[in-house]
Structures are given as structure tokens and as C-alpha cells.
């Protein structure tokens, strides 16, 4: 099933006409920034979505997750008219529509993984160059972990970061 894309302006009109806006991003992303009135139903909880038959507009950050998962989203809509916010919340914001931002919330887990992995690789390279070549192993270990995460879909670093004290509020 192909879901029709809606521009931010058309999405605003659909919402004003009664469409429900469903944010399929993770709860950590939704807590940090969201479109007012959007309901957070992450991809892994789509089976919990209850549609009343009215139109539904799905959105993510950039439109990639919604496009890749269009079939699953259409099925979750249960026969209701379903659409995708083209360009996601990024396009919504760029079009001048309001978002609710809570900078007190932690960064999204994947951004934390990118920062941590990058810092560990850089540290391993610098220590390997200036202290002892054995420190290159740190960079290799992080690289292997990222490859493993990409292949299996399981990221140990993300799971570890998710239970850190600064992330507990967003997960609750």
C-alpha cells in the first residue's frame, strides 16, 4: 500500500479538518520536539494504534521512516484514509509551523550513540598515534560494534545509553 504524501500546509489543513497526526518516532525524540497535538506511537508499538476510521497522517523526523514503513503504517490505519507528512517534522518546522521543544529532555538515543561512538573512535586514533598503537583497538572495537548493530538491529551502546541517569526521564 502506498500512502499519499501531504505537504506541511496540506497536513495542517487535514489536522484542522479532524485528521489525527501520529508521530512514529521514538518516545525520546517526541519528548524533545513534537508537533502540537501529535500522538506518539513509535513504530515498534504500532499494533497499539486504535483508529476510529477518520483520516490519519503519520510523520517522523525527515520522512524516511514513514516512507520505508508505508505498508506497515497503512495496515495500522485499519482501512482509514492514511497519509504521510512529506519531509516529516523537519519540513513542518521549515514551513514555519509551530513545534513544541523541550531542551531539558536528553538528546535522542541515536544522536547520543553517534556522539559517543565518534568520541571513542577519535580517542582510540589519537591515543594510538601519540601513546601506544594498541589503542587503535578501541577504534576497531567501536567500528565492529557499529557494524554488528547495523547487521542485527541490536545496538549495545544504545541499550547502555538508554539506562543512563540522564535518559531515565524521557523513557518514563
N, C-alpha and C positions, 0 to 999 in steps of 0.2 A: 504494500500500500504506500502510495506517495502522498505525503501531506503537503498541502499548498503553503507556500511561504507568504507571510504577510510583512509588509514594511512596518517600521515603528508607528507611522501615522495610522496605517490601517489597523494595526494591533490596538492602538489607543481607541479607535472608533469601535472595534469589536468589543473591547472591555466595557466601554460606555454603553454598548447595546446589550450587555449582560454576559459576555463570554468570560469564562474563568481562565486566569493566567496561572499556569503550572510551571514552577521553576524546578528543573530536573537536576540541578547542580547539587553537590553535597551540602549538608547542613552547615559545615564550616564556611563555605563560600556564601551561602544565603545569609548567614548571620553577619558577615562583614559588609555585604552590599546586596540590596534587593530592590526590586520594583515594588512600589507600594501596592498592596493588595494581592501580591503573588503568593500562591500556596506552594510550599516546599515539599515536593515528593521526589526524592532522589531516585535515580534510575534503578537502584537495587531494591527500592520499595514500591515500584510502580504497581505491583499487584494489589497494594492497599488503596489505590486511587478509586474513588467511587464517583462515577459520572451520573448526572441526572438527565442526560440526553441533550443538554444545552451545549453550545459550542465551547471548545477548549482550545487554548493557544499554549503551546509548550515553548519554553525558552531555556537556554543555557548561557554560557559566557559569550561565545563568539558565533554560535550557530553550528559548530562542528558536531557536538554530541547529539544535538537534535536531528541533524541530517543523517548521521551514521545510524541512529536508532529509530528512524522514522517508522519502520514496520512495527516495532515493539510499542512505540507511542500510539500508533493508530489502533492497535489491539487494546491498549489500556483505556483508550477513549470509549471503548464499548459501543461502537456504531455512531457515536455523537460526531457532529462535524468537528474535525480537528485540523489545526494549523500549526505552523512553526513561525516564531518571531525571527525573521531573517536577520542574521548578524547578531542575534542574542542581546544580552544586556549591554554589551559594548556599543552596538548600533543604536539601541534605545537611548543611551546616555549621549552619544554623539548627535542624535537628532534633537537634543535639548529637552528630553522628557526627564522628569524627576526620578531620582533613586534615593533610597534611604541607606545612608552609610554609617556604620558604627566602627570607627577606627580603634575602639577599645577591644574589639574582638581580635583574636590572633589571626595571622596570615593563613591563607588556605594551606592545607597539608601539602599539596603538591609544590607550592612555592617554597615551603619550608624544606622539602626534600631537595629541591633544586639548589637552594642556598647552602644547605648542609653538605650535599654531595660535591658541589663546586668548591666549597671551602676545604673539604677533606682532600680532594684531588690536588688543589693548589698547594696545600700544606705538604702533601706527600712529595710533590715535584720539587718544591723549594728545599725541603729537608733532604731529599735525595741528591740534589745538586750541591748543597752547601754543607751538609753534615755527614751523611753516610748513604751510599747507594741503596742500602737495604730499605730505606724509607720509600723508595719507589713502589714497594709492595703495597703500601697504603692506597696509592692511586689505583693500582691493579685490583685490589680488593673491592674498592668502591665501584670501579668500572664493571667488574664481574657481577656485583650485586645489582647494578642498573640493568645489565643485560638479562640477568635472571628475572628481574621484575618485569621487564618488557615481554619476555617469552612466556612467563607463567601467569602474570597478572597479580602476583603477590609481592609486595614490597615491604621487606623487613624494616627498612628505615622509616617508611610512612607509619607502620604499625607502632614502632617505638616512639616516634614523634607525637602520634595521636594520644598517647598516655602521659605525655609530659604535663607538668602542672599548668603551664600557660594555655594548654589546649583543652583542659577539662571543662571550662565554662561553655565553650562552643559545642562540645559533644553532649552536654546535658540537655 
